[in-house]
Amino acid sequence: MQRRRRTAEPLWREALGERLRGLRHKRGDTLDETAERAGISMQYLSEIERGRKEPSSEMIAAVAGALDVTLLDLTLSVAESLQAPNRTRGSASALALAA
């Protein structure tokens, strides 16, 4: 019997990092500019964006604020990016990841 290989789902921190990087690029900001506004080091922000660090809720809120997005909007957009294509928008499992 042959086993199906399951595609690994991205981790929350990876999806968050991708979303933050995308928002920063959309604004045309450098790592340094965003990190300074958030009150964190440029290296730490880089590690968050690359999915290497699991930031605290305070850090996520600080970076969201530095990017002029609400924590709610950021959380929802990350949760939506984690949804499988065949799930309906707003599914309980995707929202549970956001909590």
LINBEL-V163954 format. One record per residue. N is the residue number from 1. SS is DSSP state (H for helix, E for strand, L for the rest). PSI is psi in radians with two decimals (* if undefined). D_CENTER is the distance of its C-alpha to the mean C-alpha in Angstrom with 2 decimals. Layout:
BEGIN
n/ss/psi/d_center
N/SS/PSI/D_CENTER
N/SS/PSI/D_CENTER
END
This chain:
BEGIN
n/ss/psi/d_center
1/L/2.29/38.00
2/L/2.31/35.01
3/L/2.47/31.54
4/L/2.38/28.71
5/L/2.20/25.80
6/L/2.32/22.57
7/L/2.24/19.56
8/L/2.32/17.01
9/L/2.57/13.89
10/L/2.63/10.62
11/L/2.75/9.45
12/H/-0.80/6.72
13/H/-0.55/5.93
14/H/-0.78/6.36
15/H/-0.70/4.40
16/H/-0.83/1.01
17/H/-0.76/4.23
18/H/-0.74/5.62
19/H/-0.77/4.58
20/H/-0.75/5.57
21/H/-0.75/8.33
22/H/-0.73/9.39
23/H/-0.71/9.85
24/H/-0.77/11.65
25/H/-0.69/13.73
26/H/-0.62/14.61
27/H/-0.29/16.00
28/L/0.38/17.81
29/L/2.66/16.82
30/L/2.88/17.24
31/H/-0.77/15.28
32/H/-0.76/18.29
33/H/-0.82/18.39
34/H/-0.76/14.90
35/H/-0.73/15.35
36/H/-0.79/18.78
37/H/-0.60/17.85
38/H/-0.27/15.28
39/L/0.51/18.03
40/L/2.93/16.46
41/L/2.68/17.64
42/H/-0.68/16.67
43/H/-0.73/16.59
44/H/-0.74/14.20
45/H/-0.71/11.67
46/H/-0.73/12.41
47/H/-0.62/11.90
48/H/-0.84/8.43
49/H/-0.54/7.64
50/L/0.03/9.77
51/L/0.36/8.30
52/L/-0.44/11.62
53/L/2.61/11.14
54/L/1.57/10.25
55/L/2.64/10.07
56/L/2.88/12.21
57/H/-0.56/11.67
58/H/-0.72/13.84
59/H/-0.72/11.83
60/H/-0.75/8.63
61/H/-0.69/11.34
62/H/-0.76/13.05
63/H/-0.71/10.46
64/H/-0.81/9.83
65/H/-0.70/13.63
66/H/-0.43/14.15
67/L/0.12/12.46
68/L/0.68/14.59
69/L/2.65/12.22
70/L/2.72/12.73
71/H/-0.67/10.66
72/H/-0.85/11.87
73/H/-0.72/10.98
74/H/-0.83/7.31
75/H/-0.78/7.45
76/H/-0.69/9.75
77/H/-0.62/8.14
78/H/-0.76/5.32
79/H/-0.73/8.58
80/H/-0.63/10.60
81/H/-0.40/9.02
82/H/-0.21/9.86
83/L/2.43/13.28
84/L/2.64/16.18
85/L/-0.48/18.30
86/L/0.02/21.16
87/L/2.65/19.56
88/L/2.68/20.25
89/L/2.36/17.85
90/L/0.35/17.18
91/L/2.65/18.30
92/H/-0.64/18.59
93/H/-0.67/16.85
94/H/-0.70/13.56
95/H/-0.51/13.87
96/H/-0.61/14.90
97/H/-0.56/11.61
98/H/-0.34/10.11
99/L/*/13.01
END
